[in-house]
Amino acid sequence: MTSDYSAYIASLPRVLVGAATLFLDEEGRVLIVEPNYRKGWALPGGTVESDDNETPRQAARRETLEEIGLDVQPGRLLAVDWVPGAGRPPIIAYVYDGGVLSESRLKAIRLQEEELLSWRLVGREEIHTYLLGELGHRVVAALDVLATGAGAVELEDGRPAV
């Protein structure tokens, strides 16, 4: 790689990328986790390690294993969200279908104690109580995709882009 090309690449805009997995229980409730490092709850997931050539799908699987101790191959893509932010680059957030967890799989959850305080199951009507801002909208949009069988939805700040 030439130094001119390296300088060009270094000058390009940056974005952060996150990936999460949406799990439901047999009653249709959403599995959420409570981080100890910020307000609000989240889906199991985290940052894509793009410097290590990790894909969003690989990150969703790795983060799910790290955070809740379940090794689940993510299903289909449900949503992609462009989330601008103050004081940080924009985030592109991917949400994958994790399927329905049986009672025995829920009992097998083991939290990553360094980052998480607890987990719980919430109904659709409680989503915005626990998942703040665009994350709540993103999860509701992903639930709609599951309910209707539609293709993945493109979002901006949790809202439909079109």
Buried (B, 14 or more C-beta within 10 A) or exposed (E): EEEEEEEEEEEEEEEBBBBBBBBBBEEEBBBBBBBEEEEBBBBBBBEBBEEEEBBBBBBBBBBBBBBBEBEBEBBEBBBBBBBEEEEEEBBBBBBBBBBEBEEEBBEEBEBBEEBBEEBEBBEBEBBBEBBEEBBBBBBBBBBBBBEEEEEBBEBBBBEEEE
